[in-house]
Amino acid sequence: MADYDYIIVGGGSSGCVLANRLSADPSNRVLLIEWGGWDKSWFIRAPATFFRVIEKGTDVFHYTSKGDEGLSGRPTIVPQAKVIGGGSSINGMVYIRGQAADYDHWRQLGCTGWSYEDVLPVFRDLENHECLSNAFHGASGELHVSRGRDAHFLARAFVRAGQEAGIPYNDDFNGSDQQGVGFFHTTTHKGERWSSARAFLEPARARSNLTIMTSHRVDRILTEGRRAVGVLLANGKSVRARREVVLTAGAIATPILLQRSGIGNGQELRKLGIDVVHDLPGVGENYQDHLESTVQFELKQPLSILGQDKGFAALKHLARYLTTRSGLMASNIIESGGFVDTAGTGLPDIQFHVLPTFIGFVDRDQEPGHGIAIGPTFLRPRSRGQVKLSSADADAAPDFRPNSLSDPEDLETLVRGTELAIRIGDQPSLRKLVKRRALPKPGIESDPAALREYVRSVAKTIYHPAGTAKMGPDSDPMAVVDPELRVHGMEGLRISDCSVMPTLVSGNTNAPVMMIADRAARFMLAAR
């Protein structure tokens, strides 16, 4: 097979940005390899149907842990995209960057050049906001960002109830201050999902120097000594890279691929019979994720979206969407939420996601009838897990150990968030709509032990895995990449996905990973 200058492994949020930026120079020959197929599904393009994408499973692969002690023995199930556009093609489209303090903390950890002052211009360059153009927002980038239109009645009721509970209103969670309740801005445009694939890959597809290979899985990275020289595909064919290989496969697949290629904890790899190319103990360590513990209320009237995807109601919404690209199907459903400081540190430590319906869990069906779910999520987890190989067999499931809520502070933060969600539900704007609190059962808030057990019994991922190939200086023995995203001790190999985050950002991860990709491209082009 032909040689390329750059090989990108993973056609997700990051890979699409990189493919665009690297191929903009016609002298660069770029190959993008994606395990899944193209983003043709109707359920991907229409914002409201993203739940169907995750449930359907065609464009999603699920990583499942063993029973997690911190979750009362329940497994963690993390869906990862298996489609062009990656997470940006299946997610809830919430556009959040995180707090300025998140990036300043990265700099304090030794990641020079990653302070908020450094990354804000990149966020602005990427963004094309439909309403805002100021010190925090751009209006000329490829990534369309929109304000929600026609917010659901229950989304508005939550925002009013949050203010009644003493939380200020915030019109822009990506502006000068994250604190408050309000409506999320979304990666949508004219009523359609605006994924990384649509924003960055589609404009570049016609370039003769860009090759896009779908439905191909990479088995391992090919190396000569300590230099990455290409990749071996699962079908046995190999592709060479003259300059660099960059991994954009995500925080679970990237460390698996590294380890299968002989890059990781040498002692562990030898036990599996894998030849060690580079002993790098931090690979697969430092796993982090955002967990949510929902509070759910049954409504007096049929005000939720229950049943709106069936029968005449579905036909009505479809007709409106096809003719005007508006209405319920143009909504990302998770329209409102907020960020609150529950510990008095001055920085929000809880994010709320609100859904105008009951929701279920991995091991529990959703409540019957009409309801509203308020989901508090802790923002800066202290618990750390692992993603390791269980076998040298490429088809074997990884040894995935999230270690959820293993740090007591994570549990306490989620308990505080749950208590606050209960209090918000008891404010006038919601109380007049609520028949009863369905979860947790009334009275549990007066029993601290019972409330903690409830949180453990329902806490679940909101699909933000990160940290498994963390960025850090040479002096950090557990760092996997340097501040220019080059794998320590290797040549011609970089990583550009959420696995490089030394600590999770305070919010949804899709916008930050596209920023990371844009910076990776700048580093790579500058190195050339």
C-alpha positions in Angstrom: 0.0 0.0 0.0 1.1 3.6 -0.6 3.2 5.6 1.8 1.9 8.7 3.4 3.5 11.6 5.3 1.0 11.4 8.1 -1.3 8.6 9.3 -4.2 9.5 11.6 -5.7 6.5 13.5 -9.3 7.4 14.4 -11.8 9.4 12.4 -13.5 11.0 15.4 -13.8 14.6 16.7 -10.0 15.0 16.8 -9.1 13.0 13.7 -11.4 15.1 11.4 -9.8 18.3 12.6 -6.3 16.9 12.0 -7.2 15.5 8.6 -8.4 19.0 7.6 -5.5 20.9 8.9 -2.7 18.6 7.7 -4.1 18.2 4.2 -4.5 21.9 3.8 -0.9 21.9 2.5 -1.1 20.0 -0.8 2.5 18.8 -0.3 1.3 16.6 2.6 0.0 13.2 1.9 -2.5 12.3 4.7 -4.3 9.1 5.5 -7.2 9.0 7.9 -8.2 5.5 9.2 -11.6 4.9 10.8 -12.8 1.6 12.2 -16.4 2.5 11.6 -18.3 3.7 8.5 -19.6 7.0 7.2 -22.0 9.2 9.2 -25.0 8.7 6.9 -27.6 7.7 9.4 -30.7 9.9 9.7 -30.5 9.5 13.5 -27.0 11.2 13.4 -28.1 14.2 11.4 -31.3 15.0 13.4 -30.3 16.3 16.8 -33.2 14.8 18.9 -32.5 11.3 17.8 -29.0 10.9 19.2 -30.3 8.5 21.9 -31.4 6.2 19.1 -27.8 6.1 17.8 -26.5 5.0 21.2 -29.2 2.5 21.7 -29.1 1.1 18.2 -25.5 0.2 18.5 -24.6 0.1 14.8 -22.3 3.2 15.1 -21.3 2.5 18.7 -19.0 0.1 20.5 -19.5 -0.5 24.2 -16.6 -1.0 26.6 -17.8 -2.8 29.8 -16.0 -3.1 33.1 -16.4 -5.8 35.6 -18.4 -5.0 38.7 -17.3 -1.8 40.2 -17.1 -1.7 44.0 -17.8 2.0 44.1 -21.0 1.5 42.1 -22.4 -1.1 44.4 -21.0 -3.8 42.2 -22.6 -2.6 39.0 -20.5 -2.4 35.8 -19.5 0.7 34.0 -20.6 0.7 30.3 -18.9 3.4 28.1 -20.3 3.7 24.6 -17.6 4.9 22.1 -18.4 6.0 18.6 -17.6 3.7 15.7 -18.4 6.1 12.9 -16.8 9.1 11.1 -17.1 12.1 13.4 -16.7 9.9 16.5 -18.2 11.3 19.6 -19.3 14.5 17.8 -21.6 12.3 15.7 -23.4 10.5 18.6 -23.2 12.9 21.5 -25.7 15.3 23.0 -24.1 18.3 21.2 -23.6 20.3 24.3 -20.8 22.9 23.6 -18.8 23.4 26.8 -15.1 24.3 27.0 -14.5 24.0 30.8 -13.2 26.6 33.2 -10.2 28.8 32.7 -8.8 27.2 35.9 -8.7 23.8 34.3 -6.2 24.8 31.7 -4.2 26.9 34.1 -3.9 23.8 36.3 -2.5 21.9 33.3 0.2 24.5 33.0 0.9 24.2 36.8 1.4 20.4 36.3 4.2 21.1 33.8 2.2 21.3 30.6 3.7 24.5 29.3 1.8 26.3 26.6 -1.6 24.9 27.8 -2.9 27.7 30.0 -6.3 29.3 29.4 -4.6 32.2 27.8 -2.9 29.8 25.4 -6.0 27.8 24.4 -8.7 30.5 24.3 -7.5 31.8 20.9 -7.7 28.3 19.4 -11.3 27.9 20.7 -12.2 31.2 19.0 -10.5 30.2 15.8 -12.5 27.0 15.5 -15.9 28.5 16.4 -18.5 30.1 14.2 -21.1 31.2 16.7 -24.5 32.2 15.3 -24.9 35.1 17.8 -21.6 35.9 19.6 -18.3 37.5 18.4 -16.3 38.8 21.3 -13.3 38.1 23.5 -14.6 34.6 24.2 -16.2 33.6 20.9 -15.4 33.5 17.3 -17.6 33.9 14.2 -15.5 32.7 11.3 -14.4 29.2 12.2 -15.7 25.9 10.7 -17.5 24.7 13.9 -21.0 26.1 14.0 -22.4 26.8 17.5 -26.0 27.7 18.1 -28.3 28.8 20.9 -31.2 26.5 21.5 -34.5 27.5 19.9 -38.0 26.8 21.3 -36.7 25.3 24.5 -39.0 22.7 26.1 -41.4 23.9 28.8 -39.6 21.7 31.4 -36.2 23.1 30.4 -37.4 26.6 31.1 -39.0 25.5 34.4 -35.7 24.1 35.6 -33.9 27.4 34.8 -36.5 29.4 36.8 -36.4 26.9 39.7 -32.6 27.1 39.8 -32.8 30.9 40.2 -35.5 30.4 42.9 -32.9 28.2 44.7 -30.4 31.0 44.7 -28.4 30.1 41.6 -27.8 33.1 39.2 -28.8 33.0 35.6 -26.0 32.6 33.1 -26.4 33.3 29.4 -23.0 31.9 28.4 -21.3 29.1 30.2 -18.2 29.6 28.0 -17.9 33.3 28.8 -16.2 35.1 31.7 -17.9 32.9 34.4 -19.2 29.4 34.3 -21.4 29.6 37.4 -25.1 29.6 37.1 -28.1 28.0 35.4 -29.2 28.6 31.8 -29.4 27.1 28.4 -26.6 25.2 26.7 -25.1 26.3 23.4 -24.9 23.4 21.0 -22.9 22.2 18.0 -25.9 22.5 15.7 -26.5 24.5 12.6 -29.9 25.3 11.0 -31.6 22.5 12.9 -29.0 19.8 12.2 -26.1 18.3 14.1 -22.8 20.0 13.2 -20.3 17.3 14.0 -16.5 17.5 13.5 -17.0 15.4 10.3 -19.4 18.0 8.8 -17.3 21.0 10.0 -13.8 19.8 9.1 -13.8 16.5 7.1 -16.5 17.2 4.5 -14.7 20.4 3.2 -11.5 18.5 2.9 -12.8 15.3 1.3 -12.2 16.4 -2.3 -8.5 17.1 -1.7 -6.4 14.7 -3.7 -3.7 14.5 -1.0 -6.2 13.2 1.6 -7.2 9.5 1.7 -10.0 8.4 4.0 -10.1 4.7 4.8 -13.3 3.6 6.6 -14.2 0.2 8.0 -10.6 -0.7 8.8 -9.2 -1.4 12.2 -5.6 -0.8 13.1 -4.0 -3.8 14.8 -0.8 -2.1 16.0 1.7 0.6 15.4 4.8 -0.4 13.3 8.1 0.6 14.8 11.7 0.6 13.9 13.6 0.9 17.2 12.0 3.8 19.0 10.4 5.3 15.8 6.9 4.8 14.6 7.0 4.1 10.9 3.4 3.1 10.1 0.5 0.9 11.1 -0.5 -2.7 10.6 -4.2 -3.2 9.8 -6.3 -6.0 11.1 -6.5 -7.5 7.6 -2.7 -7.9 7.7 -1.8 -5.1 5.3 0.6 -2.4 6.4 0.8 1.3 5.7 3.9 3.4 6.1 4.2 7.0 7.5 7.2 9.0 6.3 6.8 11.7 9.0 4.4 10.8 11.9 1.6 8.6 13.1 -0.9 10.3 15.4 -3.4 8.4 17.5 -6.9 9.8 17.8 -8.8 6.7 18.9 -10.0 7.9 22.3 -9.2 7.4 25.9 -9.9 3.7 25.9 -8.8 2.5 22.4 -5.6 4.6 22.3 -3.9 3.0 25.4 -5.0 -0.4 24.2 -3.4 0.2 20.8 -0.2 1.5 22.4 0.1 -1.5 24.7 -0.6 -4.0 21.8 2.3 -2.2 20.0 4.7 -2.8 22.8 4.5 0.7 24.3 3.4 0.6 28.0 4.3 -1.0 31.3 7.1 -3.3 30.3 6.5 -5.8 33.1 2.9 -6.2 32.3 3.5 -6.5 28.5 6.1 -9.2 29.0 3.6 -11.3 31.0 1.3 -11.2 28.0 4.1 -12.3 25.7 4.3 -8.9 24.0 7.7 -7.6 22.9 8.5 -4.3 24.7 9.3 -1.5 22.3 9.3 1.2 25.0 8.7 0.8 28.7 6.3 3.6 29.5 4.4 2.9 32.7 1.8 5.6 32.5 0.0 4.1 29.4 -3.5 3.1 30.5 -3.2 4.6 34.0 -4.9 7.8 35.2 -8.4 6.9 33.8 -11.0 9.6 34.7 -14.6 10.1 33.9 -17.6 12.3 34.8 -20.3 10.5 36.8 -23.9 11.5 37.2 -26.5 10.7 39.8 -30.0 11.7 38.6 -32.9 13.0 40.6 -36.3 12.3 38.9 -39.8 13.7 39.4 -43.1 12.4 38.2 -45.3 15.1 36.7 -48.9 15.9 37.4 -49.7 16.4 33.7 -48.3 14.7 30.5 -45.8 17.4 29.8 -42.7 15.4 29.1 -41.5 14.1 25.7 -42.7 10.6 26.5 -44.4 9.1 23.5 -43.5 11.9 21.1 -41.5 9.5 19.0 -44.5 7.3 18.2 -47.7 7.5 16.2 -49.3 10.7 15.1 -47.1 12.8 17.4 -44.0 11.5 15.7 -45.4 12.2 12.2 -46.2 15.7 13.3 -42.7 16.4 14.6 -41.2 14.8 11.5 -43.3 16.9 9.1 -42.3 20.1 10.9 -38.7 19.1 10.9 -38.6 18.2 7.2 -40.2 21.5 6.2 -38.7 24.0 8.6 -35.8 22.2 10.4 -37.4 23.3 13.7 -39.4 21.8 16.6 -38.6 18.9 18.8 -36.5 17.0 16.3 -34.2 20.0 16.0 -33.6 20.0 19.7 -30.6 18.3 21.4 -33.1 17.4 24.2 -30.5 18.3 26.9 -31.4 22.0 26.5 -30.8 23.4 30.0 -28.5 22.9 32.9 -26.0 24.7 35.0 -22.8 24.8 37.0 -22.7 25.3 40.7 -20.0 25.6 43.4 -21.3 23.3 46.2 -18.1 23.2 48.2 -17.4 26.9 48.6 -14.1 26.9 46.7 -15.1 29.6 44.2 -15.2 27.2 41.3 -18.2 25.1 40.2 -17.8 21.5 41.0 -21.2 20.2 39.8 -22.8 20.4 36.4 -26.5 19.8 35.8 -27.9 18.1 32.7 -31.7 18.3 32.5 -33.9 16.0 30.4 -37.7 16.5 29.9 -38.4 12.8 30.6 -37.6 10.0 32.9 -34.4 8.1 32.1 -33.3 4.6 32.9 -30.0 3.0 34.0 -27.8 0.2 32.9 -29.5 -2.2 35.4 -32.9 -0.5 35.8 -35.7 0.5 33.5 -36.9 4.0 33.5 -39.9 4.9 35.6 -43.3 4.7 34.0 -45.2 7.9 33.0 -44.2 11.5 32.5 -41.3 12.9 34.4 -38.2 15.2 34.4 -34.7 14.2 35.2 -32.1 16.5 36.8 -28.6 15.0 36.6 -25.9 16.4 38.9 -22.4 15.5 37.6 -19.1 16.1 39.5 -16.7 18.0 37.4 -13.2 17.3 38.7 -13.0 13.6 39.7 -10.2 12.5 42.1 -10.7 8.8 41.5 -8.4 7.1 39.0 -8.8 3.9 37.1 -7.0 1.8 34.5 -7.3 0.5 30.9 -5.0 -2.4 30.4 -4.7 -5.3 28.0 -6.1 -8.6 29.2 -4.5 -10.6 26.4 -2.3 -10.2 23.4 -5.3 -11.2 21.3 -6.5 -8.1 19.4 -10.1 -9.3 19.8 -10.0 -9.7 23.6 -11.9 -7.2 25.8 -9.5 -4.9 27.8 -9.1 -5.1 31.5 -11.1 -2.0 32.2 -11.2 -0.8 35.8 -12.7 2.6 36.2 -12.5 2.5 40.1 -15.5 4.8 40.2 -16.1 6.8 43.4 -13.0 5.2 45.0 -12.0 8.6 46.3 -14.4 9.6 49.1 -14.5 13.2 47.9 -16.0 12.2 44.6 -18.9 10.5 46.5 -19.4 13.5 48.7 -19.4 15.9 45.8 -22.1 13.8 44.0 -24.1 13.7 47.3 -24.0 17.5 47.5 -25.1 17.7 43.9 -28.0 15.3 44.5 -29.1 17.3 47.5 -29.1 20.4 45.5 -31.1 18.8 42.7 -33.7 17.8 45.2 -33.9 21.3 46.5 -34.2 22.7 43.0 -37.1 20.3 42.4 -38.9 21.7 45.4 -38.9 25.3 44.2 -42.2 26.9 43.0 -41.6 26.7 39.3 -41.1 22.9 39.5 -43.1 22.1 42.6 -46.4 23.2 40.9 -45.7 20.7 38.1 -44.5 17.7 40.2 -46.8 15.0 41.5 -44.0 13.2 43.5 -40.3 12.6 43.6 -39.7 9.2 42.0 -35.9 8.9 42.6 -34.6 9.0 45.2 -37.5 8.1 47.4 -38.9 11.0 49.6 -37.2 11.2 53.0 -33.9 9.7 52.0 -32.2 13.1 52.2 -32.5 13.0 56.0 -30.5 9.7 56.1 -26.9 10.5 55.0 -25.9 6.8 54.8 -29.0 6.0 52.7 -28.4 8.9 50.4 -24.8 7.8 49.8 -26.0 4.3 49.0 -28.5 5.7 46.5 -25.8 7.7 44.7 -23.7 4.5 44.5 -26.6 2.6 43.2 -27.5 5.0 40.3 -24.2 6.8 39.4 -23.3 6.4 35.8 -20.9 7.7 33.2 -21.9 10.6 31.0 -19.3 9.4 28.5 -16.3 11.6 29.1 -13.4 9.1 29.5 -10.0 10.8 29.7 -6.5 10.8 31.0 -5.1 7.4 30.0 -2.1 8.8 28.1 -1.6 12.0 30.1 0.4 15.0 29.1 3.3 16.0 31.3 7.0 16.9 31.5 9.9 14.5 31.3 10.2 14.7 35.1 6.7 13.0 35.5 7.3 9.3 35.3 3.7 8.6 34.6 3.4 11.2 31.7 2.9 9.6 28.3 3.1 12.6 26.0 5.0 15.9 26.3 3.4 19.4 25.9 3.6 19.0 22.1 1.7 15.7 22.3 4.8 13.6 21.3 5.0 10.2 23.0 7.9 10.4 25.5 10.8 8.3 24.3 9.4 7.7 20.8 9.9 9.5 17.5 7.2 10.0 14.9 4.4 9.3 17.3 1.8 11.7 18.8 -1.5 11.4 20.6 -4.4 13.8 20.1 -7.5 12.8 22.0 -9.0 13.0 25.5 -6.4 10.5 26.7 -3.8 13.3 26.9 -5.8 15.3 29.4 -3.8 15.2 32.7 -7.0 16.1 34.5 -10.5 16.3 33.2 -11.9 19.6 32.1 -15.0 20.9 34.0 -17.6 20.0 31.5 -18.4 18.2 28.3 -15.2 17.1 26.4 -16.1 17.5 22.7 -15.1 21.1 22.3 -11.8 20.6 24.2 -10.7 17.6 22.1 -11.2 19.6 18.9 -9.1 22.4 20.4 -6.4 19.8 21.3 -6.5 18.5 17.7 -6.0 21.9 16.2 -3.0 22.5 18.4 -1.6 19.1 17.5 -1.8 20.0 13.8 0.0 23.3 14.5 2.8 21.4 16.4 3.1 18.9 13.6 3.3 21.4 10.8 5.7 23.6 12.8 8.0 20.5 13.3 8.0 19.9 9.6 
